Amino acid sequence: MTQLALQRGNAVNLRLQASKPVFSKHSIDPDKIAVALNNGKKEEVLPLLRHLCSAGKATIESLQVVECIGRLLRHRDTSVAALAARALAVAQVSGQRYEEALLHLMQMDEGCVLAALDALGKMGSNIQPTRKALVVRQVAQCLSGRSVPVRCAALRTLAALKATRQALQLHDLLQTEQVPEVLGACVEVLAQLSALTREAESCFPEDFREQKLGEMLATPRLAYSALKAMAFLGPKAPAKLLPKVTQRLADADVSTRYAAALALGAMAETVAASKETIDQLVAMLKSSDVSQRAACCVALAQMGSEAKLSAELVATLVSDMEEAPTPQLSSAGQRVPAEMSMPRCAAIMALGAMGARGSAKAVAQGLLDGHWQVRLAAAEAMAKLGEAASEYLPALIGALRDDFYLVRCAACGALGALRMPEALPGLAQAFEDPSAPVRCAALTAAADLVRGAEEYCHEVFKAITDQEAEVRAAAVWCLARHEGLANCYVGVVASQLMDPSPEVRAAAVSGLGVMGVAARGFQDEVSFMMNDPSDMVRQAAAGALEQLGLREPLAPIKPLAARSPAVIKAVLQPPPDNKDPVEGLGEYYKSVMMKKSELVKCGKWIDDDIF
């Protein structure tokens, strides 16, 4: 629960939980926050911007302080301007004035440049095409003559902007760059762009792609980037490099092993068709090295149904209790996934991803494991096993009382996926779970089950007054899904259109759309939501109006009628030179103007307007 305390005059201090900071309508005064931002005092603005960055996009939208943050982009203190850019990146807003201010920041110190590049990358999809070309050119200029962090950030921004026309520049950079960090980022970005258009793919041709990636895979410092590039390329990745990719599953660096697993998953069809690669993976599953067994299971999990033939062998690893010692953070600065150190956790994930229904009993055993990561993997896998998991419904309901909230969330999701009415009593108890994400997951799972169970609607109704916006949104949607009691709860759902959270307003207006005839009386309210400041709410309102039959959907564009080659050739022919320029002006005037036209063509006629 977030709180606001005013200290020393207008100084604003937002006390946020480290896990998931959320503002609520009872804890803050948006006007005081706006005043603090508009004052521009460094000692007040910096802590407030840090809190807003931690709170996230929904909070910034609900406080309606984007304009205040945007004005701080031109603050005379570069630290304030840089942090304002970070906040805009979190809010993912767009607009010409923000883009111009961010481009101006790119002329400042390195901190401002990095923040501006991050914000422009987050705005990527929302920048108008007429402005995007200018932004891309400014970003591309950072690829030369700048520090290594700036050049790497510029490359990531080009990928976010989907700047496919810069692929040729990246191709040239890839051939001349010597700094490993920049070279690795360059090949990753070029691979991402190549997957978007044929034009960009032509700048990363197959022969050059195979040669460059092969060289990088043989270099320990560049192998991680090469594997990420192959994951981006997916089916277009060079099949000849599969043995080298598989060998990287045994790399000493956990980040490289994980990247190799992702690359093999992206090339699933190619891997499944390669007997040599399958034999390598089977040998690794039987390896004495625990890290190799875990990495191999993760690779099979990424391959999904393509690896289903290995399900029986993978199931034997569910009882593998050995664990590999791994650091908390990888060399890439990311938290190491638990499945990379515990083969049984990775095996359970793989069985779920494969849809191995015959191994449901082995997966259910993971719900009783001593490690919460294994129990979490088991609950998530049960949701993918369909009817085969229904036999173990009591075990899933028992997981709703797990000590770790993530396991309880996953159990709720699995019960919702099974769609068994017997799960409703357990889900109803989870409506009052002390963790907000669990309450939200339980209400979401119950949305498809509560239709024929009126006795649980009152429990859902009580969640409408929850302090957390995500829980209120899930409760609103759950009530709206009950067809039999639509007339009873339509007013309750409509009342949430005035909630301060855009997430709740979007759920309410979407809920009215599925309530059918009962919601027709609120058509004016739904139409009014088309003017909501939140894009999410406006999109939901447009969909609700279509569902209620109050707004016709956009008609699909009809394809052009087929034309014969002769007609197309005639259309493409240039107009003849002897076209009558004065058609319809009379015979005498026509003859005069035709003579003038001939004189003009041979340069013997000089028009008066030249003088």
C-alpha positions in Angstrom: 0.0 0.0 0.0 1.5 3.3 -1.1 1.4 6.3 1.2 2.1 9.9 0.7 3.6 12.1 3.4 4.2 15.8 3.2 7.4 17.0 4.8 9.2 20.3 5.0 6.6 22.4 3.2 5.9 21.2 -0.3 8.4 18.3 -0.3 6.7 15.1 -1.4 7.8 11.7 -0.2 6.1 8.6 -1.7 6.7 5.5 0.4 6.6 2.5 -2.0 6.9 -1.2 -1.5 9.9 -2.7 -3.2 8.0 -5.6 -4.6 5.2 -3.8 -6.5 4.7 -0.1 -5.9 1.1 0.9 -6.5 -0.6 4.2 -5.8 -4.2 4.1 -4.6 -6.8 6.9 -4.7 -6.8 7.2 -0.9 -3.1 7.6 -0.4 -2.0 10.6 -2.6 -3.0 14.0 -3.7 -2.3 14.4 -7.5 -2.4 18.2 -7.2 0.4 18.3 -4.7 2.5 16.0 -6.8 1.9 18.2 -9.9 2.8 21.3 -7.8 6.1 19.7 -6.7 7.0 18.8 -10.2 6.2 22.2 -11.6 8.2 23.9 -8.9 11.3 22.4 -10.5 13.4 22.3 -7.3 16.0 19.7 -7.7 15.9 18.4 -4.1 12.1 17.8 -4.4 11.9 16.7 -8.1 14.6 14.1 -8.1 13.2 11.8 -5.3 9.7 12.2 -6.8 10.8 11.2 -10.3 12.6 8.2 -8.9 9.4 7.1 -7.1 7.4 7.6 -10.3 9.9 5.5 -12.3 9.5 2.7 -9.7 5.7 2.9 -9.6 5.3 2.3 -13.3 3.2 3.4 -16.3 -0.3 2.9 -14.7 0.6 5.2 -11.8 1.9 8.0 -14.0 -1.2 7.8 -16.2 -3.6 7.9 -13.2 -1.8 10.9 -11.7 -1.9 12.7 -15.1 1.5 14.2 -14.6 3.0 13.4 -18.0 2.8 17.1 -19.0 4.7 18.1 -15.8 7.4 15.5 -16.5 7.7 16.6 -20.1 8.4 20.2 -19.1 11.3 18.9 -16.9 13.1 17.6 -20.0 14.4 21.2 -20.6 15.4 21.6 -16.9 18.7 23.5 -16.6 20.1 20.7 -14.3 21.0 17.7 -16.6 20.4 15.2 -13.8 16.8 16.3 -13.5 16.3 16.3 -17.3 17.8 12.8 -17.6 15.6 11.4 -14.8 12.6 13.0 -16.5 13.5 11.2 -19.7 13.6 7.9 -17.7 10.1 8.6 -16.3 8.8 9.3 -19.8 10.4 6.0 -20.9 8.4 4.3 -18.2 5.2 6.0 -19.2 5.8 5.2 -22.9 4.2 8.4 -24.0 4.8 10.0 -27.4 4.4 13.4 -28.9 6.3 15.8 -31.1 7.3 18.2 -28.3 8.7 15.3 -26.3 10.6 13.9 -29.2 12.2 17.4 -29.9 13.1 17.7 -26.3 14.7 14.3 -26.2 16.7 15.0 -29.4 17.9 18.1 -27.7 19.0 16.0 -24.7 21.1 13.9 -27.0 23.5 16.9 -27.3 24.1 17.0 -23.5 26.3 14.8 -21.3 26.4 11.0 -21.5 23.8 10.5 -18.8 21.3 12.6 -20.7 22.1 10.8 -24.0 21.5 7.4 -22.5 18.2 8.4 -20.9 17.0 10.1 -24.1 17.9 7.0 -26.2 16.0 4.8 -23.7 12.9 7.0 -23.9 13.0 7.2 -27.7 13.2 3.4 -27.9 10.2 3.0 -25.6 8.3 5.5 -27.7 9.3 3.6 -30.9 5.9 2.2 -32.0 4.1 5.5 -31.2 6.3 7.9 -33.1 4.6 9.2 -36.3 6.2 8.1 -39.6 6.8 11.7 -40.6 8.9 12.2 -37.5 10.4 8.8 -37.3 12.9 9.3 -40.1 14.4 12.4 -38.3 14.6 10.5 -35.0 16.3 7.5 -36.6 18.9 9.8 -38.3 19.7 11.5 -35.0 20.0 8.1 -33.2 22.2 6.7 -36.0 24.7 9.5 -35.6 25.5 8.2 -32.1 27.0 5.1 -33.7 30.3 6.8 -34.3 32.5 9.1 -32.2 30.7 8.2 -29.0 31.5 6.1 -25.9 30.8 2.4 -25.9 27.7 2.6 -23.7 26.2 5.3 -25.9 26.9 3.3 -29.1 25.3 0.1 -27.6 22.3 2.1 -26.4 21.9 3.7 -29.9 21.9 0.2 -31.4 19.2 -1.0 -29.0 17.2 2.1 -29.8 17.4 1.4 -33.6 16.1 -2.1 -32.9 13.2 -0.7 -30.9 12.4 1.9 -33.6 12.5 -1.0 -36.2 14.8 1.1 -38.3 15.2 -1.4 -41.1 16.6 1.2 -43.5 19.7 1.4 -41.3 20.5 -2.3 -41.9 23.1 -1.4 -44.6 24.9 0.9 -42.1 24.9 -1.9 -39.5 26.2 -4.3 -42.1 29.2 -2.0 -42.7 29.6 -1.5 -39.0 29.7 -5.2 -38.5 32.6 -5.6 -40.9 34.8 -2.8 -39.3 33.9 -2.8 -35.6 36.6 -4.0 -33.2 35.0 -3.4 -29.8 33.4 -6.7 -28.7 30.4 -5.0 -26.8 29.5 -2.9 -29.8 30.1 -5.8 -32.3 27.8 -8.1 -30.2 25.0 -5.5 -30.0 25.3 -4.8 -33.7 24.8 -8.4 -34.7 21.8 -8.8 -32.4 20.1 -5.7 -33.8 20.9 -6.6 -37.4 19.3 -10.1 -36.8 16.2 -8.4 -35.3 15.8 -6.1 -38.3 16.5 -8.9 -40.8 13.5 -10.8 -39.4 11.2 -7.8 -40.1 11.7 -7.1 -43.8 13.3 -8.6 -46.9 15.1 -5.3 -47.5 16.9 -5.6 -44.1 17.5 -9.4 -44.7 19.3 -8.6 -47.9 21.9 -6.6 -45.8 22.6 -9.8 -43.8 22.8 -12.4 -46.5 22.9 -16.1 -45.7 26.6 -16.7 -46.6 27.8 -13.6 -44.6 25.4 -14.5 -41.8 26.8 -18.1 -41.5 30.4 -16.9 -41.6 30.0 -14.1 -39.1 27.9 -16.0 -36.6 30.3 -19.0 -36.9 33.3 -16.8 -36.0 31.5 -15.3 -33.1 30.3 -18.7 -31.7 34.0 -19.7 -31.6 34.9 -16.6 -29.6 33.8 -16.9 -25.9 33.3 -13.2 -25.5 31.0 -13.0 -28.5 29.2 -16.3 -28.3 26.4 -14.9 -26.1 25.5 -12.2 -28.7 25.8 -14.7 -31.6 23.3 -17.0 -29.8 20.9 -14.2 -29.2 21.1 -13.2 -32.9 20.3 -16.8 -33.9 17.3 -16.8 -31.5 16.0 -13.6 -33.3 16.6 -15.2 -36.7 14.7 -18.3 -35.7 14.1 -20.6 -38.8 16.3 -18.3 -40.9 19.3 -19.0 -38.7 22.1 -21.1 -40.4 21.3 -24.7 -39.9 25.0 -25.6 -40.4 25.8 -24.0 -37.1 23.5 -26.2 -35.0 26.4 -28.4 -33.7 28.2 -25.3 -32.4 25.0 -24.0 -30.8 24.3 -27.4 -29.1 27.9 -27.4 -27.8 27.3 -24.1 -26.1 24.8 -25.9 -23.8 27.9 -27.1 -22.0 29.5 -23.6 -21.7 30.9 -22.6 -18.4 28.9 -19.3 -18.4 25.2 -19.8 -17.4 24.1 -16.8 -19.6 25.6 -18.5 -22.7 24.0 -21.8 -21.8 20.6 -20.1 -21.5 21.0 -18.2 -24.7 21.9 -21.5 -26.5 18.7 -23.0 -25.1 16.7 -20.1 -26.5 18.4 -20.3 -29.9 17.6 -24.0 -30.2 14.0 -23.3 -29.2 13.7 -20.7 -31.9 15.0 -23.2 -34.4 12.8 -26.0 -33.2 11.7 -27.4 -36.6 15.3 -27.4 -37.8 16.5 -29.1 -34.7 13.8 -31.8 -34.9 14.8 -32.6 -38.4 18.5 -32.9 -37.5 19.3 -36.4 -36.3 22.8 -35.3 -35.3 21.5 -32.5 -33.0 18.9 -34.8 -31.4 21.6 -37.3 -30.6 23.6 -34.6 -29.0 20.7 -33.5 -26.9 20.0 -37.1 -25.8 23.6 -37.6 -24.8 23.5 -34.4 -22.7 20.3 -35.6 -20.9 22.4 -38.5 -19.7 25.4 -36.4 -18.9 27.1 -36.6 -15.5 27.2 -32.8 -15.4 24.2 -31.4 -13.7 24.4 -28.1 -15.6 24.3 -29.8 -18.9 21.3 -31.8 -18.0 19.4 -28.7 -16.8 20.4 -26.7 -19.9 19.3 -29.5 -22.2 15.9 -29.7 -20.5 15.5 -26.0 -20.9 16.3 -26.3 -24.6 13.7 -29.0 -25.0 11.2 -26.9 -23.1 11.8 -24.0 -25.5 11.2 -26.4 -28.4 7.8 -27.3 -27.1 5.8 -29.9 -29.0 8.6 -30.4 -31.5 10.5 -32.3 -28.7 7.6 -34.4 -27.6 9.4 -37.6 -28.6 11.9 -37.0 -25.8 9.1 -36.8 -23.1 9.7 -40.2 -21.7 13.4 -39.6 -21.2 12.8 -36.1 -19.8 10.3 -37.5 -17.3 13.1 -39.6 -15.7 14.8 -36.3 -14.6 11.8 -35.2 -12.5 13.3 -37.2 -9.7 16.8 -35.8 -10.2 17.5 -34.0 -6.9 21.0 -32.8 -7.8 21.5 -29.0 -8.0 24.3 -27.0 -9.7 25.8 -24.0 -7.7 25.1 -20.9 -9.7 25.5 -17.2 -8.9 22.5 -15.0 -8.3 23.3 -12.8 -11.3 24.6 -14.0 -14.6 27.5 -12.3 -16.5 24.8 -10.5 -18.5 23.6 -8.8 -15.3 20.3 -10.8 -15.2 18.9 -13.1 -12.5 19.7 -16.8 -13.2 16.5 -18.8 -13.8 16.1 -21.6 -11.3 15.7 -24.2 -14.1 19.3 -23.6 -15.2 20.5 -25.1 -11.9 17.9 -27.8 -11.1 17.3 -30.5 -13.7 14.0 -31.5 -12.1 12.6 -28.0 -12.4 13.7 -27.8 -16.1 12.3 -31.3 -16.8 8.8 -30.3 -15.3 8.8 -27.1 -17.5 9.7 -29.2 -20.6 6.9 -31.7 -19.9 4.4 -28.9 -19.7 5.7 -27.2 -22.8 5.6 -30.5 -24.7 2.0 -31.1 -23.6 3.1 -34.6 -22.4 -0.2 -35.7 -20.9 1.1 -39.1 -20.1 3.6 -37.6 -17.7 0.9 -35.7 -15.6 1.7 -37.8 -12.5 5.4 -36.9 -12.7 4.5 -33.2 -13.0 2.0 -33.4 -10.1 4.8 -34.7 -7.9 6.5 -31.3 -8.3 3.7 -29.6 -6.4 5.1 -31.2 -3.2 8.8 -30.3 -3.8 10.8 -28.5 -1.1 11.8 -25.7 -3.5 9.2 -23.1 -4.4 10.7 -22.7 -7.9 9.9 -26.4 -8.6 6.4 -26.1 -7.2 5.9 -23.0 -9.4 7.1 -24.8 -12.5 4.8 -27.7 -11.7 1.7 -25.5 -11.2 2.4 -23.7 -14.5 2.9 -27.1 -16.3 -0.3 -28.5 -15.0 -2.2 -25.7 -16.8 -0.8 -27.0 -20.1 -1.7 -30.7 -19.7 -5.5 -30.3 -20.2 -7.8 -33.1 -19.1 -4.9 -35.2 -17.9 -4.3 -32.8 -15.0 -7.9 -32.9 -13.8 -7.1 -36.1 -11.9 -4.8 -34.1 -9.7 -7.3 -31.3 -8.9 -7.0 -31.8 -5.1 -3.2 -31.2 -5.3 -3.8 -27.9 -7.2 -6.3 -26.8 -4.7 -3.9 -27.6 -1.9 -1.3 -25.4 -3.7 -3.6 -22.4 -3.1 -2.3 -22.5 0.5 1.4 -22.5 -0.5 3.7 -20.2 1.4 4.9 -18.4 -1.7 2.5 -16.1 -3.5 3.8 -16.9 -6.9 2.9 -20.6 -6.5 -0.6 -19.6 -5.4 -0.9 -17.4 -8.4 0.2 -20.2 -10.7 -2.2 -22.6 -9.0 -5.1 -20.2 -9.7 -4.1 -20.0 -13.3 -4.0 -23.8 -13.6 -7.5 -24.1 -12.0 -8.8 -21.5 -14.4 -7.3 -23.3 -17.4 -8.9 -26.6 -16.3 -12.3 -24.9 -16.1 -13.7 -27.3 -13.6 -16.6 -26.0 -11.3 -15.2 -28.1 -8.4 -12.4 -25.6 -8.2 -14.7 -22.7 -7.3 -14.7 -23.2 -3.5 -11.0 -23.1 -3.3 -10.8 -20.0 -5.6 -13.4 -18.2 -3.5 -11.2 -18.6 -0.5 -8.3 -17.1 -2.5 -10.5 -14.0 -3.1 -9.4 -12.9 0.4 -5.7 -13.9 0.0 -3.3 -11.4 1.7 -1.4 -11.0 -1.6 -3.0 -8.8 -4.2 -1.6 -10.7 -7.2 -3.2 -13.9 -5.8 -6.6 -12.3 -5.4 -6.3 -11.0 -8.9 -5.4 -14.4 -10.3 -8.2 -16.1 -8.4 -10.8 -13.7 -9.7 -9.5 -14.0 -13.3 -9.6 -17.8 -13.0 -13.1 -17.7 -11.7 -14.4 -15.4 -14.5 -15.1 -18.4 -16.8 -16.4 -20.6 -13.9 -18.8 -18.3 -12.1 -21.5 -18.2 -14.9 -23.5 -21.0 -13.5 -22.6 -20.5 -9.8 -24.7 -17.6 -8.4 -23.7 -18.4 -4.8 -20.2 -17.1 -5.4 -21.1 -13.8 -7.0 -21.4 -12.0 -3.7 -17.9 -13.0 -2.9 -16.8 -11.5 -6.2 -18.9 -8.4 -5.5 -17.0 -7.7 -2.2 -13.7 -7.5 -4.2 -15.0 -4.5 -6.0 -13.9 -2.4 -3.0 -10.4 -3.8 -2.9 -7.6 -1.3 -2.4 -5.6 -2.6 -5.3 -6.6 -1.5 -8.8 -5.7 -4.8 -10.5 -8.0 -6.7 -8.1 -10.9 -4.3 -8.7 -10.4 -4.7 -12.4 -10.5 -8.5 -12.2 -13.6 -8.4 -10.0 -15.4 -6.1 -12.4 -14.6 -8.4 -15.3 -15.7 -11.5 -13.3 -19.1 -10.0 -12.5 -19.6 -8.9 -16.1 -19.1 -12.5 -17.3 -22.1 -13.8 -15.3 -24.8 -13.9 -17.9 -27.6 -14.9 -15.7 -27.2 -12.0 -13.2 -26.3 -9.3 -15.8 -29.4 -7.2 -14.9 -28.5 -7.3 -11.2 -24.8 -6.2 -11.5 -24.8 -4.0 -14.6 -25.2 -0.9 -12.4 -22.3 -2.0 -10.3 -20.1 -2.5 -13.3 -21.1 0.8 -14.8 -20.3 2.6 -11.5 -16.6 1.6 -11.9 -16.4 3.8 -15.0 -15.5 6.6 -12.6 -12.6 4.7 -11.0 -9.4 6.6 -10.9 -7.4 3.7 -12.3 -7.5 3.3 -16.1 -7.1 -0.5 -15.6 -10.4 -0.6 -13.8 -12.2 1.8 -16.2 -11.1 -0.4 -19.1 -12.3 -3.5 -17.4 -15.7 -1.9 -16.6 -16.3 -0.6 -20.2 -15.2 -4.0 -21.6 -17.5 -5.7 -19.1 -20.5 -3.6 -20.3 -19.7 -4.7 -23.8 -20.2 -8.4 -23.0 -23.3 -7.9 -20.8 -25.4 -7.5 -23.9 -28.9 -6.1 -23.7 -28.6 -5.3 -20.0 -25.9 -2.7 -20.8 -27.8 -0.9 -23.5 -29.1 1.6 -20.9 -25.5 2.8 -20.4 -24.6 3.5 -24.0 -24.1 7.2 -23.3 -21.6 6.4 -20.6 -19.8 4.0 -22.8 -19.6 6.5 -25.6 -18.3 9.1 -23.2 -15.4 6.8 -22.4 -14.1 7.4 -26.0 -12.8 10.7 -24.6 -10.8 9.1 -21.7 -7.2 10.2 -21.4 -6.0 6.6 -21.3 -5.5 4.8 -24.7 -6.4 1.5 -23.1 -9.8 2.8 -22.0 -10.5 4.3 -25.4 -9.7 1.0 -27.1 -12.0 -0.9 -24.7 -14.8 1.6 -25.3 -14.6 1.2 -29.1 -14.7 -2.6 -28.7 -17.7 -2.3 -26.3 -19.7 -0.1 -28.7 -19.2 -2.6 -31.5 -20.2 -5.5 -29.2 -23.4 -3.6 -28.2 -24.2 -2.9 -31.9 -23.9 0.8 -31.4 -20.9 1.3 -33.7 -20.2 -0.4 -37.0 -16.8 -2.0 -37.3 -14.4 -0.7 -40.0 -15.1 -2.4 -43.3 -12.2 -4.4 -44.6 -10.4 -3.0 -47.6 -11.5 -4.7 -50.8 -8.8 -6.0 -53.1 -8.5 -4.4 -56.5 -10.3 -6.2 -59.3 -8.0 -8.3 -61.5 -7.0 -6.6 -64.8 -5.6 -8.1 -67.9 -2.0 -7.5 -68.9 -3.1 -5.5 -71.9 -5.1 -3.1 -69.7 -2.2 -2.7 -67.3 0.2 -2.0 -70.1 -2.1 0.7 -71.6 -2.4 2.4 -68.2 1.4 2.4 -67.7 2.1 4.0 -71.1 3.1 7.7 -71.0 0.6 10.2 -72.5 1.3 10.9 -76.2 3.2 14.2 -77.0 0.5 15.3 -79.5 -2.3 15.4 -76.9 -4.6 18.3 -77.7 -3.8 21.0 -75.0 -6.7 23.2 -75.9 -9.5 20.7 -76.4 -12.9 22.3 -76.5 -11.8 26.0 -77.1 -12.8 26.4 -80.8 -11.2 25.7 -84.1 -9.6 29.2 -84.7 -8.2 29.5 -81.1 -7.1 25.9 -81.3 -5.0 26.5 -84.4 -3.4 29.6 -82.9 -2.4 27.8 -79.7 -1.1 24.7 -81.5 1.3 27.0 -83.5 2.4 28.6 -80.2 3.0 25.2 -78.7 5.3 24.3 -81.7 7.2 27.5 -81.3 7.7 27.0 -77.6 9.0 23.5 -78.1 11.7 24.7 -80.6 12.6 27.7 -78.4 11.3 30.4 -80.8 8.6 31.7 -78.4 9.4 33.8 -75.3 6.6 34.1 -72.8 5.8 37.5 -71.3 5.9 36.3 -67.7 9.7 35.7 -68.1 10.1 39.5 -67.8 
